[in-house]
């Protein structure tokens, strides 16, 4: 303590004296060695850092505004390394890229740059994935976008150049070409998620929002819609050991967001753990649960909270369908799947088609036609709302009462259920009014 105090007391006087009488002493190696002996390594390091900054700034200012802009926005490409790449990765992460900040411009960084450029309408002269001044400018705007807390408010995209579906979704949320240019927030952007209309929730989901992100960090999510779900799924993968679906499929988080948009008021929607398997792997996994010889080729199956998807036959609705199975209440399981699954698969398929249609996704598969026809006719008496409450909340008594009221005279619930369990779905349907 005594030595340190003595040095700190006399160092300012000594430094001023050296600076006045022998300027070269602190400029050359001898002066640095003297400073190191007198004040220690920390002081030497601080001095060299300050000198480097001053020298660099001097060179920049000598070159004028163009040199300053180049220093702040250096062109970057795959293979580059260093502090500028680290700054790039940090800027991308602020808008949701989820990169490892390793100062290396690798394939993941290039993909994140290209996605950001697509989402913000930036077209670099040297091709997508390279960083130019326009990309840096967009990133700086994107980094500040969260302050607006309104969807789309910080985006640098041109309204006219925006993809038609994206423009239509922002229009659904209340934007016009004029309000987009002036960054005037629409009413929907100020509303809680629960007060959005069904169309607005669907539009928000397509833009990259989840029910949770609508309120928290909204604008950042909108600015990176193309990669927003992939980044969150990557985080889910690291946390749960799940397999993330390829981009051409509707991934588990996107499916969760779509389901939550429709049914989040009924239940807290869970994120499914995805296993994307080959046909052989599907057979092995399925028979591991249900016994040897039980497997026939299928798109997917569920063992809560995991879903198993066949990568040779999956379609977008498969992930939604299987993710819906994860949400089923235990009471609904007992009601709908014992001993057969006609009620369960019919109801899940109806809910899947509802989600897909609301979010303008094509319904290309309809694997449970007889089950769907039976449950649709049951719902003409019990009602879709009661089915949803039974499915998500376990209110099966109300649903069953509604169905029973729709049975033809002389038909009991036991008779009706016996036909369903025997697989005579057409005969069961005929017992309904």
Secondary structure, 3 states (H helix, E strand, C coil): CHHHHHHHHHHHHHHHHHHHHCCHHHHCHHHHHHHHHHHCHHHHHHHHHHHHHHHHHHHHHHCHHHHHHHHHCCCECCCCECHHHHHHHHHHHHCCCCCCCCCECCHHHHHHHHHHHHHHCCCCCCCCCCECHHHHHHHHHHHHHHHHCCCCCCCCCCCCCCCHHHHHHHHHCCCCHHHHHHCCCCHHHHCCHHHCCHHHHHHHHHHCCCCCCCCCCHHHHHHCHHHHHHHHHHHHHHHHCCCCCCCCCCCHHHHHHHHHHHHCCCCCCCCCEEEEECHHHHHHHHHHHHCCCCCCCCCEEEECCEEEEECCCCCHHHHHHHHHHHHCCHHHHHHHHCCCCHHHHHHHHHHHHHHHHHCCCCCCCCCCHHHHHHHHHHHHHHCHHHHHHHHHHCCHHHHHHHHHCCECCCCCHHHHHHHHHCCCHHHHHHCEC
